[in-house]
């Protein structure tokens, strides 16, 4: 069965990340507010409130196995989240792509 990430990407045309992956990228970039291990939860709450995630039911995406991840973030929303949460003026899409690559996440 195709991974959930690949199913979503096939439907929306872009890569998606979990809130924890975004938190990892921001920590990798040295963003001070991202240093806590629970920062992924803060991102998750922000993403939920702003509806910056893909709706798996609307896309008719079926996870291959049970997953706790319900809020997948499209790559195109990453900078919106960084700016909206006032995390770093200097964090660009290119910075996030480099961090994702360094961490072994898709870009």
Secondary structure as UniProt FT lines:
FT   HELIX           4..12
FT   STRAND          16..18
FT   HELIX           19..28
FT   TURN            29..30
FT   HELIX           32..35
FT   TURN            37..38
FT   HELIX           39..50
FT   HELIX           56..59
FT   STRAND          72..74
FT   HELIX           75..77
FT   HELIX           78..84
FT   TURN            85..86
FT   TURN            89..90
FT   HELIX           93..102
FT   TURN            103..104
//
